[in-house]
Amino acid sequence: MSQRPGRDPRAQCHPAAPGTRRVEGDRSALVVGGGIAGLAAATALAERGVRVTLAESGDRLGGRVAAWPLDGQRTMSRGFHAFFRQYYNLRRLLRRIDVDLSFLVPVDDYPLQRPDGLRDSFAGLVTTPPWSVLQFVARSPAFTARGLAGVHIPSALELLKVRFPDTYERYEGESAAAFLDRLRFPDGARDLALEVFARSFFADPREFGAGELVAMFHTYFLGSAEGLLFDVPDDDYDAALWRPLAARLECLGVDIRLDAHVDSIEVRDDGAAVSIAGRRVEADAVVLAADPRAARRLAEGIPGDHLAGWRGSVAATYNAPPFVVVRLWLDTPVDASRPAFLGTSGYGPLDNVSVLERFEAGAARWAEDHHGSVVELHAYACDEDVVGDEAAASALVDRLEAELHRVFPETAAAGVLAREVLVRDDCTLIGPTGWAARPGVMTPDPRLVLAGDWLRCGYPVALMERAATTGFLAANRLLARWGAAGHDIWTVPMRGLLARRRVRPASGGAARR
Ligand SMILES: Cc1cc2nc3c(=O)[nH]c(=O)nc-3n(C[C@H](O)[C@H](O)[C@H](O)COP(=O)(O)OP(=O)(O)OC[C@H]3O[C@@H](n4cnc5c(N)ncnc54)[C@H](O)[C@@H]3O)c2cc1C
């Protein structure tokens, strides 16, 4: 078993299948997509001696966590990402760059704020559940004695009785909003602690599956002793993460092809092939690690009757509504008391505000040189018309900036030296129904595996961690076929604190519930 990845003694190892240290003979794989999932798969395969070609359609690695240069030493990205300490598999990937993860810096707190003055904080909490949560509730102004008396106890206890992977299916048909309704949390607490998280999955809680929300509660709050705080890279993602990881991959012999758009994929009895900008590249297997929309498009075109049902299940997935990221380079610094990251609720479309010079080296240099600040605003689950309708997008940006002036009043007088706006709709939405039918890592063809945050995965992992975990799992599938050892997967505990152990029968037979 590999070394424990964090401080939680209950963290669970899912040991890899045994096998040779390296594949025997010449094995090759094509990884489509250079986001976290594709990078994890490429790393895991190359470390076992597989010849890997990684094709990324963009001009840099990182996918949705890519960062790119602008003029005047500025950079842009899809913005703030929280690297939780529970993200064991992502961290194990990043440890390939630096075993101590010295490029990740802790964010001391991520307060949640509402216009009525309610403000919650995650700083200084004990890390062991359930004490962490009890302390949070006791401290939070959102949980009044009256509000707590109204909580539906059986629903609340469900949060402690989770058991993965069953929990995902248990909530089939229930939305996060419906679950929150039956939980009867005090309104303030619901907004602050719950909706903020559902919206971080780019979804209106009515459109988002309760299973995902409950899993998130377990992963971040109730089931893990890693604590409620997270880290962030100390520079833009390209500088801190992806260029160093690319260097490591190149040392392992990975052929990284940027601006390499894969048009089609083919799997045959004797191998697989992809077409990269019209040129055919052959390999023994393909890892499809494109973003959810691109993966749907590619899957639709993969020939083979044996894949018909699977193509249907991929086609049935869909994306979340658009999100908007606004980055502002201000000529005046925000107040020194402003946190690096602030979650907001009740400020119209504004979901959070981050102050980049608090943690990113490049932004800090810019802020110092210009005696200003680099501030980023996020809005999730936006109206569809912000994509392609410039007037709608620009109205939303104006509104977000007006909300920023309410949240940080000193910004109202600041001049905007530069502004970047990003409107995208490239994240998946895991809705209330269809979990069991959702595609997973395996496909009906052993030469084709999937990786990405949009997949069904039985472990309590989400977003970046689901991307990294499925990347390793996809590689493990191929390595097992080729007789090579896989890579251990680590997760937070698979059961909640009050979940009963399954009683194993003394000999043979099925386990009783
Ligand atoms: C605004 C925002 C904030 C977020 N905040 C957080 C957070 O705080 N914490 C967290 O855990 N997660 C967060 N996420 C989610 C996180 O970004 C994703 O879960 C993760 O990056 C998904 O990685 P992936 O590898 O599955 O997909 P992607 O990153 O989308 O990678 C897929 C790659 O495939 C490439 N590709 C597509 N089609 C082709 C093709 N035909 N040929 C070749 N390449 C192709 C794409 O260019 C892309 O690089 C956030 C996302 C956004 C947008």
The ligand as an ORCA input file, in Angstrom:
! r2SCAN-3c Opt
* xyz 0 1
  C     -14.738     28.740    -13.137
  C     -14.368     27.362    -12.652
  C     -14.035     27.170    -11.318
  C     -13.749     25.884    -10.848
  N     -13.396     25.745     -9.538
  C     -13.061     24.517     -9.089
  C     -12.620     24.343     -7.751
  O     -12.517     25.303     -6.990
  N     -12.316     23.088     -7.321
  C     -12.407     22.005     -8.158
  O     -12.123     20.888     -7.734
  N     -12.807     22.146     -9.445
  C     -13.141     23.365     -9.918
  N     -13.537     23.500    -11.215
  C     -13.694     22.296    -12.047
  C     -12.384     21.855    -12.687
  O     -11.878     22.881    -13.499
  C     -12.666     20.610    -13.554
  O     -13.316     19.643    -12.756
  C     -11.415     19.968    -14.119
  O     -10.520     20.920    -14.618
  C     -11.824     18.990    -15.229
  O     -10.671     18.380    -15.783
  P     -10.806     17.382    -17.004
  O      -9.440     16.909    -17.307
  O     -11.855     16.384    -16.692
  O     -11.381     18.228    -18.226
  P     -10.788     19.491    -18.988
  O     -10.009     20.333    -18.064
  O     -11.925     20.123    -19.702
  O      -9.766     18.880    -20.044
  C     -10.174     18.387    -21.282
  C      -9.149     18.779    -22.323
  O      -9.472     18.129    -23.547
  C      -9.159     19.002    -24.598
  N      -9.892     18.579    -25.799
  C     -11.219     18.690    -26.037
  N     -11.514     18.191    -27.267
  C     -10.359     17.748    -27.772
  C     -10.036     17.133    -29.009
  N     -10.971     16.869    -29.932
  N      -8.744     16.817    -29.243
  C      -7.777     17.067    -28.317
  N      -8.049     17.663    -27.126
  C      -9.323     17.989    -26.852
  C      -9.583     20.358    -24.064
  O      -8.971     21.404    -24.786
  C      -9.124     20.256    -22.620
  O      -7.813     20.738    -22.473
  C     -13.810     24.778    -11.719
  C     -14.118     24.963    -13.071
  C     -14.383     26.235    -13.541
  C     -14.712     26.407    -14.985
*
